[in-house]
Every structure is written in C-alpha cells, then in structure tokens.
Amino acid sequence: MIEIVTALWPVFALLLIGHMMRRIHFPGDAFWPSAEKLTYFLLFPALLVDRLASADLSAMAISPLFSVIVAALLLGSLLSVLLQHKLQLDGASFTSFYQGNIRFNTYVGLAVTSILFGVQGIAVAALAAGLMIPLINLLCILVFARYVGVSGSFSGLLKTIVLNPLIVACCIGLLLNFSGLGLPVIVASLTELLGQMALPMGLLAVGAGLSFSSMSVDLRAQFCSIVVKLLLMPGLVWLITTSLAVDELIRAILVLLFAMPTAPSGFILARQLGGNGKMIASLITLQTLLAMFSLPLWLLLVM
C-alpha cells in the first residue's frame, strides 16, 4: 500500500498545486485556458504519437479490449438510466449525471499508467483511450439529443469527434506502428520532449479547473454518481475482464481507466448543449478529490 501511495502522490500533488496556483492568480487567470489548449492540441497528441508509434503491440489482443470497453459503457449507460428514474432527475441534470458516470479523465489516467506501468502501459492506455473517447462522446451526444432535445447538425457533432486531436494522434501512432515505418529519429526526439511536458502540464490544468462553488447542487444525485464512477464501473470492468481471462496488464489498465474521475470536457459539453453545468462542475471536483482514496484501493486489487 505504501508503494502505491508513493507512486500516486505526485499525480495528486500536481492537481493540488494547479488549484493553488489558480487560487492565488499565478501566473494569471489568462494563462490556464492557453495551457489547456496547448496540452490538448499539441503536448498530449505528441505523447500519444510517440508512445504508440514505438510500442510493441504485436501481442496485444485488440478485440477483447474493444469488447470489454463496449460492454462496460453499455451497462454503465443502462445503470444510469435506471438511476435517473429512481432519482427523478430532469433532462438537463441527467445529462450531467450521465457524463459523470461514464467519462474519464484522460490526463490523470495516462499519468497514473505511465508511473505504474512504464512505456508499454501507457501505450495500452493510449490505445484504450483511443477506443473509449469516440464511443463516450457518441453516447453523450445521443443522451443530450434524447433528454434535452438538442437540435443542430449531428454530422457537425460527429465531425468534432472524428477531428478530436487525441483520436487523430492515436490513429497516426497506430498507422506508423502497424506499417512498420515508426517515427524518424529526428521527429521522435521532438515528440519525446513534447510528451514529457504533457502529463505535468495537463495535471496542473486539471487542478486549476477544480471548483468548490457548486457542491450543494443535488447532493443525492452526486453521491450516486460518485459511487457509480469510482466503485461500480471499475468493479464491473474487473468482473468482465476476469471472466474473459483478459491479459493482466490490459485488465489492470482498463480497471484504472474506468476508475478515473470524470473529465473536465463534460463541463464544456454541458454548457454548449444545455446540461446542468453546476452539477457536472461539482462532480468533476468531488470525483477528482475522492479518487485520491479510491484509486489506491483498486491498485491493490489489480496489481
């Protein structure tokens, strides 16, 4: 347990440092939106391309990986709908409740897997994230269409998913890997340096985005979402992967990704499409803080 906490504490220390920097307005409030864009559009894509292009994926079973992800997301969606009737949530609140249940924080997930499982681990996590991100975004769009009557072009929304820089980076990395081309040395040295900046900058930006101003919003629904996201979803994935005898590394990484707190991108989608922004902002903060305690427990189980 001590070893796990020792490995995890830098991740959550960076989150708290980012939050304190934002609180004292250092280096200035205008810095953080730019830092988020830099991380999202350059640093993280560089990390994903670098790791996937050079990783040994020849022995990885992609089919079980995809099957577990689809099964977990569909079962999580069904559970969310059943809880919506029990909690009597209105449409806007349910969309935020749903996002809180199935989204995952990519930055925290890749940081944890990088520390615990090294280069091969982050390659597996990057591949899993490349499968999860489009599926999760598609499910969220469908939920918004059903529960708040989102109008507009679905082709435009799907275009946004397809052009997601993280997904594009995964595709480029996998293409370079499977084609045998790899990254030229002169390019690999650059992507490696950029990738080293991605995790600390991403974690600082996540910490800066934590908000404690809306925690009184529907506490019962928030409690249920925390239980679903941090306990039930990773438990479900552990059961599925164990029953299918999935490779131990893949099982550990999938459990950890599904045990991650929900993603800050859920707040942006809620604000754009008519969700309950205060609820998802509170869920992002609460889940991120409580994950400091739940993640070590899941690591004890899977490692």
C-alpha positions as a Markdown table, in Angstrom:
| # | Residue | x | y | z |
|---|---|---|---|---|
| 1 | Met | 0.0 | 0.0 | 0.0 |
| 2 | Ile | 2.8 | 2.4 | 0.9 |
| 3 | Glu | 4.4 | 1.8 | -2.5 |
| 4 | Ile | 1.2 | 2.5 | -4.3 |
| 5 | Val | 0.6 | 5.8 | -2.4 |
| 6 | Thr | 4.2 | 6.8 | -3.0 |
| 7 | Ala | 3.7 | 6.2 | -6.8 |
| 8 | Leu | 0.4 | 8.1 | -6.9 |
| 9 | Trp | 1.1 | 11.1 | -4.7 |
| 10 | Pro | 3.0 | 13.2 | -7.4 |
| 11 | Val | -0.2 | 13.0 | -9.6 |
| 12 | Phe | -2.5 | 14.4 | -7.0 |
| 13 | Ala | 0.2 | 16.8 | -5.7 |
| 14 | Leu | 0.3 | 18.4 | -9.2 |
| 15 | Leu | -3.5 | 18.6 | -9.1 |
| 16 | Leu | -3.4 | 20.5 | -5.8 |
| 17 | Ile | -0.6 | 22.7 | -6.9 |
| 18 | Gly | -2.5 | 23.7 | -10.1 |
| 19 | His | -5.6 | 24.5 | -7.9 |
| 20 | Met | -3.5 | 26.6 | -5.5 |
| 21 | Met | -1.8 | 28.5 | -8.4 |
| 22 | Arg | -5.3 | 29.3 | -9.8 |
| 23 | Arg | -6.5 | 30.5 | -6.4 |
| 24 | Ile | -3.6 | 32.9 | -6.0 |
| 25 | His | -3.9 | 34.0 | -9.6 |
| 26 | Phe | -0.4 | 32.9 | -10.6 |
| 27 | Pro | 0.8 | 33.2 | -13.3 |
| 28 | Gly | -2.6 | 34.9 | -14.1 |
| 29 | Asp | -6.1 | 33.7 | -15.0 |
| 30 | Ala | -5.4 | 34.2 | -18.7 |
| 31 | Phe | -2.7 | 31.5 | -18.5 |
| 32 | Trp | -4.9 | 28.5 | -17.9 |
| 33 | Pro | -7.1 | 28.5 | -21.0 |
| 34 | Ser | -4.0 | 28.8 | -23.1 |
| 35 | Ala | -2.3 | 26.0 | -21.1 |
| 36 | Glu | -5.3 | 23.7 | -21.7 |
| 37 | Lys | -5.3 | 24.4 | -25.4 |
| 38 | Leu | -1.5 | 23.8 | -25.6 |
| 39 | Thr | -1.9 | 20.5 | -23.8 |
| 40 | Tyr | -4.9 | 19.3 | -25.7 |
| 41 | Phe | -3.8 | 20.2 | -29.2 |
| 42 | Leu | 0.0 | 19.7 | -29.0 |
| 43 | Leu | 1.5 | 18.1 | -26.0 |
| 44 | Phe | -0.9 | 15.2 | -25.4 |
| 45 | Pro | -1.1 | 14.3 | -29.2 |
| 46 | Ala | 2.7 | 14.3 | -29.3 |
| 47 | Leu | 2.8 | 11.9 | -26.3 |
| 48 | Leu | 0.3 | 9.6 | -27.9 |
| 49 | Val | 2.0 | 9.5 | -31.3 |
| 50 | Asp | 5.4 | 8.9 | -29.7 |
| 51 | Arg | 4.2 | 6.1 | -27.4 |
| 52 | Leu | 2.0 | 4.3 | -29.9 |
| 53 | Ala | 4.4 | 4.5 | -32.8 |
| 54 | Ser | 7.2 | 2.8 | -30.9 |
| 55 | Ala | 5.3 | 0.4 | -28.6 |
| 56 | Asp | 5.3 | -3.4 | -29.2 |
| 57 | Leu | 1.6 | -4.0 | -30.0 |
| 58 | Ser | 2.1 | -7.3 | -31.8 |
| 59 | Ala | 1.0 | -9.4 | -28.9 |
| 60 | Met | -1.9 | -7.2 | -27.8 |
| 61 | Ala | -5.4 | -8.6 | -28.3 |
| 62 | Ile | -7.4 | -5.6 | -29.5 |
| 63 | Ser | -10.7 | -7.5 | -29.9 |
| 64 | Pro | -11.1 | -8.3 | -26.1 |
| 65 | Leu | -10.0 | -4.8 | -25.3 |
| 66 | Phe | -12.8 | -3.3 | -27.5 |
| 67 | Ser | -15.4 | -5.8 | -26.3 |
| 68 | Val | -14.8 | -5.0 | -22.6 |
| 69 | Ile | -15.0 | -1.3 | -23.3 |
| 70 | Val | -18.3 | -1.6 | -25.2 |
| 71 | Ala | -19.8 | -3.9 | -22.7 |
| 72 | Ala | -18.9 | -1.7 | -19.7 |
| 73 | Leu | -20.1 | 1.5 | -21.4 |
| 74 | Leu | -23.4 | 0.0 | -22.4 |
| 75 | Leu | -24.0 | -1.5 | -18.9 |
| 76 | Gly | -23.0 | 1.8 | -17.3 |
| 77 | Ser | -25.5 | 3.6 | -19.6 |
| 78 | Leu | -28.3 | 1.2 | -18.6 |
| 79 | Leu | -27.5 | 1.7 | -14.9 |
| 80 | Ser | -27.5 | 5.5 | -15.4 |
| 81 | Val | -31.0 | 5.4 | -17.0 |
| 82 | Leu | -32.4 | 3.2 | -14.2 |
| 83 | Leu | -31.0 | 5.5 | -11.6 |
| 84 | Gln | -32.5 | 8.5 | -13.4 |
| 85 | His | -36.0 | 7.2 | -12.8 |
| 86 | Lys | -35.1 | 6.5 | -9.1 |
| 87 | Leu | -33.6 | 9.9 | -8.5 |
| 88 | Gln | -36.3 | 11.7 | -10.6 |
| 89 | Leu | -33.7 | 13.9 | -12.4 |
| 90 | Asp | -34.9 | 16.4 | -15.0 |
| 91 | Gly | -33.3 | 16.1 | -18.5 |
| 92 | Ala | -30.6 | 18.7 | -18.1 |
| 93 | Ser | -29.5 | 17.2 | -14.7 |
| 94 | Phe | -29.5 | 13.7 | -16.1 |
| 95 | Thr | -27.1 | 14.6 | -18.9 |
| 96 | Ser | -24.6 | 15.8 | -16.3 |
| 97 | Phe | -25.3 | 12.8 | -14.1 |
| 98 | Tyr | -24.6 | 10.5 | -17.1 |
| 99 | Gln | -21.4 | 12.3 | -18.1 |
| 100 | Gly | -20.2 | 12.0 | -14.5 |
| 101 | Asn | -20.8 | 8.2 | -14.7 |
| 102 | Ile | -19.1 | 7.3 | -17.9 |
| 103 | Arg | -16.5 | 10.0 | -18.8 |
| 104 | Phe | -12.9 | 9.5 | -17.6 |
| 105 | Asn | -10.0 | 12.0 | -17.2 |
| 106 | Thr | -7.5 | 11.1 | -19.8 |
| 107 | Tyr | -4.7 | 13.2 | -18.3 |
| 108 | Val | -4.9 | 11.6 | -14.9 |
| 109 | Gly | -5.3 | 8.1 | -16.5 |
| 110 | Leu | -2.3 | 8.4 | -18.7 |
| 111 | Ala | -0.2 | 9.9 | -15.8 |
| 112 | Val | -1.1 | 7.0 | -13.5 |
| 113 | Thr | -0.4 | 4.3 | -16.0 |
| 114 | Ser | 2.9 | 5.9 | -17.1 |
| 115 | Ile | 4.1 | 6.0 | -13.5 |
| 116 | Leu | 3.0 | 2.5 | -12.6 |
| 117 | Phe | 3.4 | 0.5 | -15.9 |
| 118 | Gly | 6.0 | 2.4 | -17.9 |
| 119 | Val | 6.2 | 2.7 | -21.7 |
| 120 | Gln | 4.2 | -0.4 | -22.5 |
| 121 | Gly | 1.5 | 0.5 | -20.0 |
| 122 | Ile | 1.0 | 4.0 | -21.5 |
| 123 | Ala | 0.8 | 2.5 | -25.0 |
| 124 | Val | -2.0 | 0.2 | -23.8 |
| 125 | Ala | -3.8 | 3.1 | -22.1 |
| 126 | Ala | -3.4 | 5.3 | -25.2 |
| 127 | Leu | -5.0 | 2.6 | -27.4 |
| 128 | Ala | -7.8 | 2.0 | -24.9 |
| 129 | Ala | -8.4 | 5.8 | -24.7 |
| 130 | Gly | -8.5 | 6.0 | -28.5 |
| 131 | Leu | -11.3 | 3.4 | -28.4 |
| 132 | Met | -13.2 | 4.9 | -25.5 |
| 133 | Ile | -13.1 | 8.6 | -26.4 |
| 134 | Pro | -15.2 | 8.4 | -29.6 |
| 135 | Leu | -17.7 | 5.9 | -28.1 |
| 136 | Ile | -18.2 | 8.0 | -25.0 |
| 137 | Asn | -18.7 | 11.2 | -26.9 |
| 138 | Leu | -21.2 | 9.5 | -29.2 |
| 139 | Leu | -23.2 | 8.1 | -26.3 |
| 140 | Cys | -23.2 | 11.6 | -24.6 |
| 141 | Ile | -24.4 | 13.2 | -27.8 |
| 142 | Leu | -27.3 | 10.7 | -28.0 |
| 143 | Val | -28.2 | 11.3 | -24.4 |
| 144 | Phe | -28.3 | 15.1 | -24.9 |
| 145 | Ala | -30.5 | 14.5 | -28.0 |
| 146 | Arg | -32.9 | 12.3 | -26.1 |
| 147 | Tyr | -33.1 | 14.2 | -22.8 |
| 148 | Val | -32.7 | 17.9 | -23.6 |
| 149 | Gly | -33.8 | 17.9 | -27.3 |
| 150 | Val | -30.5 | 19.1 | -28.7 |
| 151 | Ser | -31.1 | 20.4 | -32.2 |
| 152 | Gly | -28.5 | 21.1 | -34.9 |
| 153 | Ser | -26.3 | 19.1 | -37.1 |
| 154 | Phe | -25.3 | 15.6 | -35.9 |
| 155 | Ser | -22.8 | 15.5 | -38.7 |
| 156 | Gly | -21.1 | 18.6 | -37.2 |
| 157 | Leu | -21.0 | 16.9 | -33.8 |
| 158 | Leu | -19.6 | 13.7 | -35.2 |
| 159 | Lys | -17.1 | 15.7 | -37.2 |
| 160 | Thr | -15.9 | 17.2 | -33.9 |
| 161 | Ile | -15.4 | 13.6 | -32.6 |
| 162 | Val | -13.5 | 12.4 | -35.6 |
| 163 | Leu | -11.2 | 15.5 | -35.6 |
| 164 | Asn | -10.6 | 15.2 | -31.8 |
| 165 | Pro | -6.8 | 15.7 | -31.6 |
| 166 | Leu | -6.3 | 12.8 | -29.2 |
| 167 | Ile | -8.1 | 10.4 | -31.6 |
| 168 | Val | -6.2 | 11.7 | -34.6 |
| 169 | Ala | -2.9 | 11.3 | -32.7 |
| 170 | Cys | -3.9 | 7.7 | -31.8 |
| 171 | Cys | -4.6 | 6.9 | -35.5 |
| 172 | Ile | -1.3 | 8.4 | -36.6 |
| 173 | Gly | 0.6 | 6.5 | -34.0 |
| 174 | Leu | -1.1 | 3.2 | -34.8 |
| 175 | Leu | -0.6 | 3.7 | -38.5 |
| 176 | Leu | 3.2 | 4.3 | -38.0 |
| 177 | Asn | 3.4 | 1.3 | -35.8 |
| 178 | Phe | 1.5 | -1.2 | -37.9 |
| 179 | Ser | 3.0 | 0.0 | -41.1 |
| 180 | Gly | 6.5 | -0.6 | -39.7 |
| 181 | Leu | 7.6 | 2.9 | -40.5 |
| 182 | Gly | 7.9 | 4.2 | -37.0 |
| 183 | Leu | 8.9 | 7.7 | -36.2 |
| 184 | Pro | 12.1 | 9.1 | -37.8 |
| 185 | Val | 14.8 | 9.7 | -35.2 |
| 186 | Ile | 14.7 | 13.4 | -35.7 |
| 187 | Val | 10.9 | 13.5 | -35.2 |
| 188 | Ala | 11.0 | 11.1 | -32.3 |
| 189 | Ser | 13.4 | 13.2 | -30.3 |
| 190 | Leu | 10.9 | 16.1 | -30.6 |
| 191 | Thr | 7.8 | 14.2 | -29.8 |
| 192 | Glu | 9.6 | 12.7 | -26.8 |
| 193 | Leu | 10.4 | 16.1 | -25.4 |
| 194 | Leu | 6.9 | 17.4 | -26.0 |
| 195 | Gly | 5.4 | 14.3 | -24.5 |
| 196 | Gln | 7.4 | 14.8 | -21.3 |
| 197 | Met | 5.7 | 18.1 | -20.8 |
| 198 | Ala | 2.2 | 16.7 | -21.4 |
| 199 | Leu | 1.4 | 15.0 | -18.1 |
| 200 | Pro | 2.6 | 17.6 | -15.7 |
| 201 | Met | 1.0 | 20.5 | -17.7 |
| 202 | Gly | -2.2 | 18.5 | -18.1 |
| 203 | Leu | -2.4 | 17.7 | -14.4 |
| 204 | Leu | -1.8 | 21.4 | -13.4 |
| 205 | Ala | -4.5 | 22.5 | -15.8 |
| 206 | Val | -7.0 | 19.9 | -14.3 |
| 207 | Gly | -6.2 | 21.1 | -10.8 |
| 208 | Ala | -6.7 | 24.7 | -11.8 |
| 209 | Gly | -10.2 | 23.9 | -13.1 |
| 210 | Leu | -11.4 | 22.4 | -9.9 |
| 211 | Ser | -14.3 | 24.4 | -8.4 |
| 212 | Phe | -15.8 | 24.2 | -4.9 |
| 213 | Ser | -18.6 | 26.8 | -5.5 |
| 214 | Ser | -21.4 | 24.4 | -6.6 |
| 215 | Met | -21.2 | 21.4 | -4.3 |
| 216 | Ser | -24.7 | 21.9 | -2.8 |
| 217 | Val | -26.4 | 21.0 | -6.1 |
| 218 | Asp | -28.5 | 17.8 | -5.8 |
| 219 | Leu | -26.3 | 16.0 | -3.3 |
| 220 | Arg | -28.2 | 12.7 | -3.6 |
| 221 | Ala | -27.5 | 12.5 | -7.3 |
| 222 | Gln | -23.9 | 13.5 | -6.9 |
| 223 | Phe | -23.4 | 10.8 | -4.2 |
| 224 | Cys | -24.9 | 8.2 | -6.6 |
| 225 | Ser | -22.7 | 9.3 | -9.4 |
| 226 | Ile | -19.6 | 9.1 | -7.2 |
| 227 | Val | -20.4 | 5.6 | -6.2 |
| 228 | Val | -21.1 | 4.5 | -9.8 |
| 229 | Lys | -18.0 | 6.2 | -11.3 |
| 230 | Leu | -15.4 | 5.4 | -8.6 |
| 231 | Leu | -16.7 | 2.0 | -7.4 |
| 232 | Leu | -19.3 | 0.3 | -9.6 |
| 233 | Met | -17.8 | 1.0 | -13.1 |
| 234 | Pro | -14.3 | -0.2 | -12.3 |
| 235 | Gly | -15.8 | -3.2 | -10.3 |
| 236 | Leu | -17.8 | -4.1 | -13.4 |
| 237 | Val | -14.8 | -3.9 | -15.6 |
| 238 | Trp | -12.8 | -6.1 | -13.2 |
| 239 | Leu | -15.6 | -8.7 | -13.3 |
| 240 | Ile | -15.8 | -8.7 | -17.1 |
| 241 | Thr | -12.0 | -8.9 | -17.7 |
| 242 | Thr | -11.6 | -11.6 | -15.0 |
| 243 | Ser | -14.4 | -13.7 | -16.5 |
| 244 | Leu | -12.9 | -13.3 | -20.0 |
| 245 | Ala | -9.4 | -14.1 | -18.8 |
| 246 | Val | -8.1 | -10.9 | -20.3 |
| 247 | Asp | -4.3 | -10.3 | -20.1 |
| 248 | Glu | -3.3 | -9.0 | -16.7 |
| 249 | Leu | -1.8 | -5.7 | -17.9 |
| 250 | Ile | -4.8 | -4.9 | -20.1 |
| 251 | Arg | -7.1 | -5.8 | -17.2 |
| 252 | Ala | -5.2 | -3.6 | -14.7 |
| 253 | Ile | -5.2 | -0.6 | -17.1 |
| 254 | Leu | -8.9 | -0.9 | -18.1 |
| 255 | Val | -9.9 | -1.1 | -14.4 |
| 256 | Leu | -7.8 | 2.0 | -13.7 |
| 257 | Leu | -9.2 | 4.0 | -16.7 |
| 258 | Phe | -12.8 | 3.2 | -15.6 |
| 259 | Ala | -11.9 | 4.2 | -12.0 |
| 260 | Met | -10.7 | 7.6 | -13.1 |
| 261 | Pro | -12.7 | 10.7 | -12.1 |
| 262 | Thr | -14.9 | 12.2 | -14.8 |
| 263 | Ala | -13.4 | 14.6 | -17.4 |
| 264 | Pro | -13.4 | 18.4 | -17.4 |
| 265 | Ser | -14.6 | 18.2 | -21.0 |
| 266 | Gly | -18.0 | 17.2 | -19.6 |
| 267 | Phe | -18.5 | 20.8 | -18.4 |
| 268 | Ile | -17.8 | 22.2 | -21.8 |
| 269 | Leu | -20.4 | 19.9 | -23.4 |
| 270 | Ala | -23.0 | 20.7 | -20.7 |
| 271 | Arg | -22.5 | 24.4 | -21.3 |
| 272 | Gln | -22.8 | 24.1 | -25.0 |
| 273 | Leu | -25.7 | 21.7 | -25.2 |
| 274 | Gly | -28.0 | 22.7 | -22.3 |
| 275 | Gly | -26.9 | 20.4 | -19.5 |
| 276 | Asn | -26.6 | 21.2 | -15.8 |
| 277 | Gly | -23.3 | 22.9 | -15.7 |
| 278 | Lys | -23.2 | 23.3 | -11.9 |
| 279 | Met | -23.8 | 19.6 | -11.3 |
| 280 | Ile | -21.0 | 18.4 | -13.7 |
| 281 | Ala | -18.6 | 21.0 | -12.3 |
| 282 | Ser | -19.2 | 19.7 | -8.8 |
| 283 | Leu | -18.9 | 16.1 | -9.9 |
| 284 | Ile | -15.5 | 16.8 | -11.6 |
| 285 | Thr | -14.2 | 18.4 | -8.4 |
| 286 | Leu | -15.6 | 15.8 | -5.9 |
| 287 | Gln | -14.7 | 12.7 | -8.0 |
| 288 | Thr | -11.1 | 14.1 | -8.6 |
| 289 | Leu | -10.6 | 14.6 | -4.8 |
| 290 | Leu | -12.2 | 11.3 | -3.8 |
| 291 | Ala | -10.2 | 9.4 | -6.4 |
| 292 | Met | -7.1 | 10.1 | -4.3 |
| 293 | Phe | -8.6 | 7.5 | -1.9 |
| 294 | Ser | -10.3 | 5.1 | -4.2 |
| 295 | Leu | -7.5 | 4.6 | -6.8 |
| 296 | Pro | -5.0 | 3.1 | -4.3 |
| 297 | Leu | -7.7 | 0.5 | -3.3 |
| 298 | Trp | -8.2 | -0.5 | -7.0 |
| 299 | Leu | -4.5 | -0.7 | -7.5 |
| 300 | Leu | -4.2 | -3.1 | -4.6 |
| 301 | Leu | -6.8 | -5.3 | -6.3 |
| 302 | Val | -5.3 | -5.3 | -9.8 |
| 303 | Met | -1.5 | -5.3 | -9.2 |
